[in-house]
Amino acid sequence: MISIKYKLESDDLPILKNIYQSVGWMKHDEEVIQKVFDASTHKVFVMEGEKIIGFARALSDGVFNATIYDVVVHKDFQNKGVAKIVVEDLLKQLEHVSCIQLIATTGNDTFYKKFGFKKLKTGMAIYQNEELAREYLE
């Protein structure tokens, strides 16, 4: 049975690490995961029974701007509607914010367009990591 929770427990950290690694994100150790989720203003975790199978987080000022990060679903549960649940829940949490941005991995544009996301005309970034800069910057 699918359910949603909003609080990160310390016991969840190894599970989140496993989910990140299942999609090839190997640099997320438990300390980093704790840090990024503690700094996030909005979180959603999709559960199958008692086990987390997907999640996402966002940062927001609560009025004008929010950015969604790390929409991640364990590889064994992809293409089953889990990411849709995560994104819809975060959009509901952020419904009173005037601008919601999203940082997506390469190749996922079509999925996010289904929710109304569009490419920014003025979006810019600095990536300190050269490999990420090559992947994401023009």
C-alpha positions, 0 to 999 in steps of 0.5 A, spaced: 500 500 500 502 506 498 502 512 503 506 519 504 510 521 510 513 528 511 518 527 516 525 524 515 527 519 521 535 518 522 533 510 520 531 513 513 538 515 511 541 508 509 534 507 505 535 514 502 542 513 500 540 506 497 535 509 493 540 515 490 545 509 489 540 505 485 539 511 480 547 512 480 548 518 484 553 515 488 556 521 492 550 522 497 552 519 503 548 519 510 551 525 512 550 529 506 543 526 505 541 529 512 544 536 511 540 537 504 534 534 507 535 539 514 536 545 509 530 543 505 523 547 507 519 542 504 519 534 503 515 528 501 517 521 502 513 515 498 512 509 502 510 502 500 508 499 506 514 501 511 519 502 506 521 509 502 521 508 495 521 515 492 522 522 495 523 529 493 525 536 497 524 543 495 527 550 498 522 556 498 521 563 501 514 561 502 512 567 498 515 568 491 520 563 490 521 555 491 525 550 487 524 543 487 530 538 487 532 531 488 525 527 485 528 520 486 525 514 485 528 507 487 530 504 480 525 498 482 519 502 482 520 507 476 515 507 471 509 506 476 507 513 478 511 514 484 515 520 481 508 523 479 505 522 486 512 526 489 511 532 484 504 533 485 504 533 493 510 538 492 506 542 488 500 542 492 505 544 498 507 550 494 501 552 491 501 559 494 508 560 492 508 565 485 514 561 482 516 554 482 523 552 479 525 545 478 532 542 477 532 536 473 537 531 471 538 531 463 533 527 459 527 528 464 524 534 461 518 531 458 516 528 464 516 535 468 512 538 462 506 534 464 506 538 470 506 545 467 514 546 467 517 550 462 524 552 460 526 559 463 528 564 458 533 567 464 535 561 468 542 561 469 547 557 474 554 556 476 556 549 477 563 548 481 563 541 479 566 541 472 563 534 470 556 537 472 557 544 468 559 540 462 552 536 463 548 542 465 550 548 462 550 551 455 
